[in-house]
Amino acid sequence: MSVPREWRGRVFMGMSLDGFIARTDSDLDWLDGRSDIPHEEIVSDRHALEWDTFRPFIDHFVMGRGTYEKVLTFDRWPYPDEQVLLLSTTARVSDPRVTVVRSLEDAVRLLGERGAREVYVDGGRTVQAFLKADLIDEITIAVAPILIGTGIPVFGALSHDIHLCLIGTHASGGMTHATYAVVR
Ligand SMILES: NC(=O)c1ccc[n+]([C@@H]2O[C@H](COP(=O)([O-])OP(=O)(O)OC[C@H]3O[C@@H](n4cnc5c(N)ncnc54)[C@H](OP(=O)(O)O)[C@@H]3O)[C@@H](O)[C@H]2O)c1
């Protein structure tokens, strides 16, 4: 689905070195790391994005149902001032913080109607669906220094290769951050 659009689709994910964004039961405990491991800081002239440099520029959020259900378990809702599109064919929620969209096409239509410019796309299957539909323009991955063996994968099958241009990288707290632009 290559559609004209005024917005950029952006991904920011924490991933285990073996390619998972959560354990099979959705647990994210492994992202915290171990404080007793002495990681080196590795700086670069062209820093990758970090949450603090990524988050302020986002004006719209799209998350899959799996991610929404996980976020509901957090101490506080992380997007108090923004409307979030919840992508789900099954969710029956009356949550004023989210607008449920039943398909990718509905999400794209609503983002257009709402004048979206910088869209944070979140969730394993949701990111995969947006990638397949050529709706992702930038990907930042923070790789955690851990192997967890099994879990929810960040990426999946594609019908064609997607080429990326590395635009920044650095390492801190044992996490290597890399930001890529999608090349068309
Ligand atoms: N490490 C990180 O940075 C990070 C970031 C985000 C999420 N996570 C974790 O990842 C886990 C959730 O991942 P997930 O793979 O379950 O993915 P998800 O994308 O959050 O949720 C998947 C659900 O979204 C809906 N969906 C996705 N694509 C759709 C489409 N094209 N059309 C309609 N509905 C669609 C479906 O809901 P229905 O079944 O209702 O149709 C699908 O079951 C959670 O544990 C979360 O904490 C980790």
The ligand as a Tripos MOL2 file, in Angstrom:
@<TRIPOS>MOLECULE
LIG
   48    52     1     0     0
SMALL
NO_CHARGES

@<TRIPOS>ATOM
      1 N1         10.9030   -3.4700   23.3380 N.am      1 LIG1
      2 C1         10.1770   -2.4950   22.8390 C.2       1 LIG1
      3 O1         10.6680   -1.3880   22.5360 O.2       1 LIG1
      4 C2          8.7260   -2.7230   22.5870 C.ar      1 LIG1
      5 C3          7.9960   -1.7870   21.8500 C.ar      1 LIG1
      6 C4          6.6550   -2.0380   21.6070 C.ar      1 LIG1
      7 C5          6.0560   -3.1770   22.0990 C.ar      1 LIG1
      8 N2          6.7950   -4.0510   22.8120 N.ar      1 LIG1
      9 C6          6.1880   -5.2850   23.3240 C.3       1 LIG1
     10 O2          5.7300   -6.0730   22.2270 O.3       1 LIG1
     11 C7          4.5860   -6.8100   22.6500 C.3       1 LIG1
     12 C8          3.4640   -6.6140   21.6530 C.3       1 LIG1
     13 O3          3.9160   -7.0030   20.3740 O.3       1 LIG1
     14 P1          2.9410   -7.6960   19.2990 P.3       1 LIG1
     15 O4          3.7480   -8.4150   18.3130 O.co2     1 LIG1
     16 O5          1.8210   -8.3640   20.0130 O.co2     1 LIG1
     17 O6          2.4140   -6.5130   18.4520 O.3       1 LIG1
     18 P2          1.3760   -5.3400   18.5270 P.3       1 LIG1
     19 O7          1.5450   -4.7570   17.1810 O.co2     1 LIG1
     20 O8          1.5340   -4.4760   19.7110 O.co2     1 LIG1
     21 O9         -0.0880   -6.0050   18.6480 O.3       1 LIG1
     22 C9         -0.5450   -6.9550   17.7220 C.3       1 LIG1
     23 C10        -2.0260   -6.7480   17.4980 C.3       1 LIG1
     24 O10        -2.2460   -5.4910   16.8540 O.3       1 LIG1
     25 C11        -3.3050   -5.6210   15.9230 C.3       1 LIG1
     26 N3         -2.7850   -5.4380   14.5640 N.ar      1 LIG1
     27 C12        -1.4980   -5.4780   14.1430 C.ar      1 LIG1
     28 N4         -1.4600   -5.2710   12.8030 N.ar      1 LIG1
     29 C13        -2.7210   -5.0820   12.3900 C.ar      1 LIG1
     30 C14        -3.3320   -4.8160   11.1290 C.ar      1 LIG1
     31 N5         -2.6010   -4.6850   10.0090 N.pl3     1 LIG1
     32 N6         -4.6700   -4.6990   11.0780 N.ar      1 LIG1
     33 C15        -5.4230   -4.8090   12.1890 C.ar      1 LIG1
     34 N7         -4.8950   -5.0740   13.4320 N.ar      1 LIG1
     35 C16        -3.5760   -5.2020   13.5040 C.ar      1 LIG1
     36 C17        -3.8630   -7.0130   16.0970 C.3       1 LIG1
     37 O11        -4.8270   -6.9280   17.1230 O.3       1 LIG1
     38 P3         -6.1550   -7.8640   17.1000 P.3       1 LIG1
     39 O12        -5.6710   -9.2510   17.3790 O.co2     1 LIG1
     40 O13        -7.0170   -7.2950   18.1630 O.co2     1 LIG1
     41 O14        -6.7420   -7.7330   15.7210 O.co2     1 LIG1
     42 C18        -2.6440   -7.7710   16.5740 C.3       1 LIG1
     43 O15        -2.9760   -8.9620   17.2690 O.3       1 LIG1
     44 C19         4.2230   -6.3160   24.0310 C.3       1 LIG1
     45 O16         4.7630   -7.2140   24.9710 O.3       1 LIG1
     46 C20         4.9570   -4.9930   24.1380 C.3       1 LIG1
     47 O17         5.2990   -4.6620   25.4620 O.3       1 LIG1
     48 C21         8.1020   -3.8560   23.0790 C.ar      1 LIG1
@<TRIPOS>BOND
     1     1     2 1
     2     2     3 2
     3     2     4 1
     4     4     5 ar
     5     4    48 ar
     6     5     6 ar
     7     6     7 ar
     8     7     8 ar
     9     8     9 1
    10     8    48 ar
    11     9    10 1
    12     9    46 1
    13    10    11 1
    14    11    12 1
    15    11    44 1
    16    12    13 1
    17    13    14 1
    18    14    15 2
    19    14    16 1
    20    14    17 1
    21    17    18 1
    22    18    19 2
    23    18    20 1
    24    18    21 1
    25    21    22 1
    26    22    23 1
    27    23    24 1
    28    23    42 1
    29    24    25 1
    30    25    26 1
    31    25    36 1
    32    26    27 ar
    33    26    35 ar
    34    27    28 ar
    35    28    29 ar
    36    29    30 ar
    37    29    35 ar
    38    30    31 1
    39    30    32 ar
    40    32    33 ar
    41    33    34 ar
    42    34    35 ar
    43    36    37 1
    44    36    42 1
    45    37    38 1
    46    38    39 2
    47    38    40 1
    48    38    41 1
    49    42    43 1
    50    44    45 1
    51    44    46 1
    52    46    47 1
@<TRIPOS>SUBSTRUCTURE
     1 LIG1         1 GROUP 0 **** ****
